[in-house]
């Protein structure tokens, strides 16, 4: 900014010249909003933080290493190795901004996100230059909101119809309480020598069945899949290895088998004519992009659609 003398302001043709050359203002940094504080969101923030003003928004206060969460249900203290609180890491170590809240709507044309803060009753808006959606997915394909044990129930509308409404998994302590409840349930099932059905022999299903067998050996476990063998995407050698292991430890396997819980013939086929005491569905994924405009989402796809269209 140039400074003018009184004489110059009074009508002089030439303003006084500053004693030193003016310093040009640095261009404003672009603002990046990242929706989701999981693997992708944190990775992107780390790479962009030196070039942009980065803000991460997440509906829960903590990061959870999802691939390891099955072990936590059979060994609850393992949760400590899978989680950390987001705010100290994002703001303290990474130098980014963290908002604990749920994105309710995203307006790409006006570059505005509507967010409901964790401890606020009203929604707020935040504008951005770029937005990166790293919201992940859910795993309960038969639930409207994709609720399952494998990921915390954190969305406001999903919590209203949750199977565990008494627990608030937006808090790390709420997540811990849920895991402890399921652990005690498994402990009781083990004491009762209950019959368990695992639906889906993919990564999650096979791991869950073998974790149960190892930590709760009195539970009688059966696993089924529509494909001709377990671990469909993996090489045949891997599938054979896992199948041999499950057979050796007494886990019953049934393949080319469709899950039809209302059919008596289905239960007879898998040698559970009286049904199972407990069922765990471990198949597929479901979109978690509820905040996106309808026109940006697919009508079809895994879990009933709702995936972002490019």
N, C-alpha and C positions, 0 to 999 in steps of 0.2 A: 504494500500500500504506500502510495506517495503521500508525503506531508507537504502541505502548501503553507507559505508564509502569509501573514496578515496582508502584506502589500499585494501579494498575488491574488488573494481573495477579494481585495478592493478593486481589482481591475487591471493589474499588471499583465502584460502579454506572456511573460515567462514566469513559471512557478519556480520557487526555490528548489535547488537540486539537493537531494539527500547526500549526506557525507559519504555514504557507502551504497553500493549497488543493491537494489532490492533483491530479496530471496524469493524465488518462485515457489508457490504453494505446491506441496506434493499432491499428486492426484489421489482422490479418495479411493480407498480399497473397495473392491467389489465384495458384496455380502453373499455368503453361501449358507443356505439352510439345509441341514441334513436331518431327514426324518428317520429315526432309528439309531440307537446306540449299541447295536450288535457288532458282529465281525466287520461287515462292510462299512457301516457308518463310522466306526472308530478308525478303520484303515484309511478311508477317504479323508477324514478330518486330519489325521496325522500328515498326509501328503499335501494337503492344501493350506494348512495353517500358516505357513510362511508367506503365502501369496494372497490370501483372502481373509476377510473377517468371518470366521466360521462359528456357526451356532448349531448345536445338536439338540434335538428335542426327542424325548422318550417318555412313554407313559408309565414306566417303572423306574425306581431309583437305582437299580443295580444291573450289572452285566451278568449273564449266566452262560456258561459254556454248555450249550444245548446237547452236543454229542455225548457228554458225560453224565447227563442228569439221571439216566436209568440206574446207575450205580448208587446215586444218592438215595433213591427210594428203598434200597435194600441195605444201605449203610449210611444213615443220615449225616454223620459227621463229614462225609465226603463233600457235602455241599460247600463247605468252607474253601475247598480247593477249586471250586468251579465258579465262584462269584466274587465280585468286588463292587463297591459303591461307585457309581458313575461320576458324581460331582467332583470329588477330590482329584480324580484322574483327569477328567476333561478340562476342568478349570485350573487345577493346581499344577499338573505335570505337562499338559498339552498346551495350555494357554488359550483354549477356546471357551466359548460360552455354552452353558448347559441350561436347558429349560426342562423341568420335570412337569410334564403335562401331556395331554392327548391332542393330537391334531384332529380337528373335527371336519375341516374342509380346506381344500387347496384350490386356489384360483390362479391358474397358470397365466392367463391373459393379463391380469392386473398384478401378478407376482405378489400375492398376498396369501398367507396361511392363517386360518382361524384356529386358535389353540385354547383349550381349557386347562389352565394351570391346576396343578395338584391341589393347592389350598385356596383356590378361588371359586366363587359361585358363578361368575360370569365369564364368557369367552373373551379372549383378547386377540388382537391381530398383530402380525409381524410381517414386514415386507422383506423382499430379498431380490437379488439379481439372478441368482441361480439356485435351483433346488434339486437336491439329490435324494431320491426315495430309496431308503434301505430298510424298509419296514418288515422284511422277512415274510414268513408264512406261518400258518397254523397246521395242526396235524389231525384234528378230529373231523374227518370227512362227513360223518353222519350228524354232526352238530351244526346248527345254523351259523354259529360264530366260530366254528372250528375248535371248540374247547377240547383239551386233552390234558393228560398228566404231563406231557412232555414240554409244555410251554406255559408260562404263567398266564392266567386270565386277567387282563389289564384294561380292556376297553370298557367304557362306561355302560354301553348297551349290553355287552356280553355279560357283565357282572350281574345284571338284573335277572338273567335267566340261567345263571351258573348252577352247576350241580354242587358247588361248594360256596354258596353265597355268604356264609359266615366268615370266610377268609378273604382278606384283601391282599392279593399277591402283587400289588403295586409296590408294597413294602417288602424288603428282604426278610423281615421277621415273619410276615404273612406267608411268604413262600416256604420258609423253614417249617412253619406250623403245618402247612399242607403236607409236606414231605413226611413229617413225623406222624401225622394221622394215617397216611397210607402205609407207612412202615408198620404201625401197630395193627392195622387191618391185615396185612400180610402175615404178621406174627400169629394172629388168631386163626387165620386160615391154615397155617402150617400146623398148629396144634390140633385143628379139627381134621387134618388130612384131607383137605378140600380138593375138589376137582376144578381145574382152571383151564380155560380155553384162550389161546392167543390167536387172534385173527390177523393173518399176514406174516409171511416168513421172509420178509425183506431184512434190511439192516436192523431196524428197530425190533421187529418181532423175534428174530433169532437171538439178539442180545438180551431182550427181556426174558425170554423163556429160559435161557441158560443162566442168567443172573438169579432168577427165582429158584431154579434147581440147585444152584450152588449154596445160596444163603438160606433157603427154606426147602430142604430136600423132602419133607413130608407132603408137600403139595404135589398132587398128581397133575402134570402139565401135558396138554395137548396143543399142537400147533397146526394150522391149516393154511393153505394158499391156493389161489386159482391157477397158478402156474404149475408146470410139471415138476419143479424142484425148488428148493429154497434159494435165496440170494440170486434172483433172476438176472440182474445186470452183471454179476461177477462171472469170472471163468468157471468152467465146469469143475475144475479141480478144487476151487474154494468151496463150491456148493457141496461137493462130495465130502470134503473134510468136515464141514459143519454138520452135515447130515449124519455122518458116521459118529461124530461126537454126541449129538443129541440122542441117537439110537442107543449108544453105549451107556448113557446116564439115565435112560428110561423115559425120555420125552417122546411121546407118540406123535408121528407125523402123518399128515394126510394132504396129498397134492391133487391137482386138477379138481379141486373141491371149492364150490361156491358157498359163501357164507349166507345161509338161509335160516336164521334163528327161529322163525315161526313154523318151520317144517319139521314134523316128527321124523321124516325120513332122513333129513340132514343129520340129526342127532344120532340116529341109529348107525348111519354110515361111519361116523367118527367114533363109534363105540362109547357114546355117552347117551344112552337111551333116556335117561332121566334128566338130561341137560347138565350144564356146568354150574358150579356154585358162584363163579365169578368169570367175567369175560373182559379181555383187554383187546381193543381194536387198534392195530398197528399198521394201518394201510393208508397210503396216499397223503396228499397235502391239500390245503385249502388256502385261497388267497386271503390276504390281510390288508387290503387297500381300501378300507371303508370310507376313507376321507376323500377319495378321488372322485371327480365328476363322472357321472354315469357314462357319458359319451367316450370316455377314455378307457373303459373296461370292456373285456370280452364277455360275450353272452355264454360262451361254452369254454370248456377246458377242464383240467383236473379239479375235483372238488366242487364242480358246478359252475365254473367260470369265475369272472371277477378279476382276471389278470390284466395288467396294463398292456394296452396295444401300442405297438410302435409302428 
